[in-house]
Amino acid sequence: MKAIVLNGFGGLDALQYQDIPKPQAVPGTVLIKIKAFGINHAEMHMRRGEWAEAAPVSGIECVGVVEACPGGEFAVGAKVAAFMGGLGRTINGSYAEYTLASVHNVAAIESELPWAELAAIPITYATAWTCLFRNLDLQAGQTVVIRGATSSFGLAAVNMAVNAGAKVIATSIDDSQFDKLRKLGVMRCELENLQLSEQLSDKGQIDAVLDLVGNSVVLDSLKIVRRGGKVCLAGWLGGLDPIPDFNPLLQMASGVYLTFFGSFVFGSPQFPVSDVPLQAIAADIAAGRYQAKPSRIFRFDDVREAHRVMEANEANGKMVVVHDDA
């Protein structure tokens, strides 16, 4: 089968197109003929050698059709999504014609949406849903700040939070993106910066922060929420450097909650993929309740260009790759 193999770590040339053996299904796995897959920042870090683990074939998610499932958990020919469970990290991932995923990391996603639109859903919406409604326990009427709201993850979170009846304050480093966010229903927009808390008149009254900027601003995020408020750290748009000299005694307000979510736990007993309502999310998208179309669609031969666009911060949303037969 055709695949994109990491030839060492580095620039775009590290992504090499090769023919490799098609994987063979064994009990506990699902062989998927890939129709489309999302492009993610994690894969950029893997290509550069900045991630703890990187499989020869990158790609942490895909949508496609079941080719084989020895255990019978999924019917041959069924439409499915697969994400995490080591894909692209410890086992070959989705930058290929086929992938072999654990049954614990596969979910049915029957829908009439085009493959390109289905590919924009799995990891992005599963992670946004878990952060908002599990870690933050966001309720209708509450106010949430989404930092990094114009990323693909951020836009998914905005869609879901607004649709759930929350009041959303969205941040971006580019005020030209504010109109886009307002059209999604956010209450207001703020220019992202390291001291966002200082420019918020309602600082200390906000229920929750979904922090996708990361370690560089998480201490500032903790200053935004009220007593009993929650901050969920779930992204690193601002870089992977650790929080310097974090001393909770001096830098964390009493009575606030800091939680973390890493999508690598999907498929574990504590975070089963079946817990995420992917089918309902796809139905909401098909019904127009979310504006979730991919920002850019690439062919399989153009994955290097997709990485270039991602690296240049030109994506403006979720980018996907579609195979020629999709």
N, C-alpha and C positions, 0 to 999 in steps of 0.2 A: 504494500500500500504506500501511497505518498504521505510523507510526513515532513515536518519542519523540525530539524534536530539541532540542539545547541552544540556548536563546535567551539568549545571553550567559552569563556565569558568575555563580554566587551560590548562593542557597538553593534550596529544593525547587521554587519557581515557575520556575526556569530549565529544568526538564524540561517541554517543551511537546508535546502530542499533535498530530500533523499528518498529512496525506496527502502523500506524496512519491512520485516515480516509482519503480517496481519496477526494481531493477538488472538488467542484461542480461549473461549469461555470455559470456565470451570465452575463447579458449584459454589454459590455465594457471590457470583459475579454476573454482570450483564454486559454482553458485547453490543455496542451501539454503533450503527452506521451514522456518522455525524453529518448533519445537514447545515448547521451553523454554530458559531461559538462567539462569546463575548471576548473583548480585549480588556485586560485589567492591569492596573499599576503593579500588582504583585509580579506579573510576568516580566515587566520591565526590570524590576529589581532582581529577579532570577537571572535574566539575561546578562545583567551587569555583574553578577556574582555577589550581590548585596543581601541575598536571602540565605537563611540557614540551610535550606535544602533546595535542590533543583534537579528534576529528572531530565533525561536526555530530550524528551519531547515535552514542551511546555504546554500550558493551557489548563486552567482550573475549573472550566465549566463548558457545557455544550448542550445542545438540543439535537434530537435525532430520532431514529427508529430502531427498535430492538431487533437485532439480528439473531441473537441466541441468548437463552437464559436457562441453563441446565436445571436450576432449582424450581422453575415455574413461577417465580414471583411476579414476572411480567410477561405478557403474551408477545410472541414474535409478531412484529409489525406494529406494535403499540408506539405511539408518540411519547417520548420521555425527555426529561431534563436530568442531567447529572452534574454534580458540583462537589468540590472538595473531596474528602476521603483519600487524600494523598495525590489526587490528580495534579500532574505537573510538578509535584514536589518530591514524592517518593516513588511514584509510579508514572509511566508515560501518560500524558494528558491529551488535550483536545486539539492540538495543532496537527491534525492528521485526518485521514479518511475514516478511521475507526478508533474507538477507545474501549478499554475494558475497565468498568467501574464496579465498585462494591455495591451489592444490592441495597445496602444501608444508605447509599448516597445517590440513589436514583428515585425519581418521582414521576408519576404519570402527569402529563400536561396536554391532554386532548383539547384541541382548540383549532378553529379555522383561521387563526391569525397566521400571516406569512411567517416562514421560518426566521427571517431577519428580525421580526418583532418578538417572536418567542425567545430568540437568543438574547434579547436585552433584559430578560426577566430573571433567570435563575439566581445567581449569587447576589446580584444587586438588590433585588426585591426581597429575597429571603433574609439577607442581612439587615436591610432597613426595617423589615417587619419585626424581626427579633429584637433589635435595639429599641425600637419605639414601644412595642407592646409587651415585651417580656422584661428587658432590663430596666427601661424607664417607666413601664406600666402607665403609659400616656392615656389620659382620659379626655373625653369630649369637654370642651370648655377650658382646658388647661392651656398654658402658654409654654411653648418650647422654642428655644433658639437652636437653629440648625447652622452650625459653622462649617463653611465649605459647601454651601447649598447648590452651587452650579456644577459640581462634580456629578458623575452619573449616579453615584450612591446618594449624594445630597438631593438630587432631583427626585429620585425614587422616594426618599424620606419625606420630602415636601409633598409630593402627591398623596402619600398615605396619611400623613398627619392632617392635612387639610381635609381629606375625604372623611377622616374620623371625627371631624368637628373640633380639632385643636386650633388654637391661635398661633400662627407661625411667624417668628422673626427669622429672616433668612440673611445670611452674610455671604459676601463675595468680595474678592480683591479687585473686581472690575465693575464699576458702577454702570457700565453699558449693559450689564446683564440684569439689571434691576427690573426692567420692563418684562423680561421673560419670566422672572420670578413672580411678579405681581399678577401676570396672566394665569399663573398656577394657583392663585388665591392666597398668597401670603399676606399677613397683616401689615408688615412693613419690612423694608430692607435696610441693612446696615453695611458699611464698608468694613471688611475684615481687617483687623490689625492686632498686634500683640497685646494691646490694652483695651480691648473691646469693652470690658466692664466699665471703664471710665466714661464711655460715651452713651451709656444706656441710662435713661432717666428712671427706668423701672428696675434697675439693679437691686437685687435682694428681694424682689417680689415674683420672680420668674420660677415656674415649676420645674423646668427641665432644660438641659442642654445636651444636644447630640453633637459631640465634638469630632469632626472629621479632619481637622487641621492637625491635631496631634499633640505631642509632648511639648512643643514650643508654646502652646497657649493653654494647656489643661489647667494650670494653676489659676490663670485668669478666668477660665470657665467656672471654677469653683467659687469665685467671687460673685457670680451672676445670679445664682439660684437662692431662693428663700430657705429658711430653716425647714428641713424635711425635703428640700428639693434634691434632684438627682442629676448627675452628670454621667453620661456614657461616652467613654473614649473608644472610638472604633475606626479611626483612620489616621493617616500620616501624610496628608497633603503638604504639610510644612516641613517634611523631612523625618528621618529615622533617628536623629540624635536623641539620646536619653534626656530625661528631666534632670537638670543639674542641681545637686544639693537639695533634694526634696526633703523638707523637714515638716511633717504633718502638724507638729505641735505649734510651729510658728507660721505655717503657710496655708493651713486648711481650716476653714470656719467650722465651728462646732455645729453639729446637727445636720450637716449636709452629707450626701451620699455620693461616692465615686465608684462607678462600675465600669467594667471593660467587657467588650465582646470581640472575639476573634473568630472569623468564619471557619477556621480550620477545625473547630469542634463539631461542625455539622456532620451528622451520621453517627455521633456517639450516643450512648443511652440517655445522657442528660439533654442532648439537643438533637432529637431525631428529625430527619428531613420531613417525615410525615406530619410533624407538628406545624409546619409552615403551610398555609393555605394557598399553594401555588396555583391550583386549579381556579380558585375564586379570584385570585389576583389577575390571572389571564382573562377571566370573564369580565372583570372590572375594566381592564384595558380594552377589550373588544367592545364594551358598551360605551366607551368614551369617558369613563369616570376618571381615568388617569391619562395624562399626556405622556406616553411612554415610548414613542417611536425612537429608534436609534438615531443618533446625530449624524453618523457616517456609516456607510455600508461598503465593505471591501470584498473582493474576491480572494480566494485562497492564495493566488499567486502574488497578492499585494500585502502580505502580512508585514513585511519590512516597512512599507509605507505607513501602515497603521501604527507601528511602533514609533516611527519618526514623528507622526502627528501627536501621539500621546506624549512623547518626550518633550515636544515643543509646547505642550499645554494648549493645543489647538483643537482638542476634541469637542469641547462644548457639550458634553453629554456622553452617552454610552455608544461606543463603537462596536460593531459586530463584523464578523467574517462569514460569508455564505459560500458554500460549495457550489460548483457549477450545476450539479444535478438537483439542487433544492428548488 
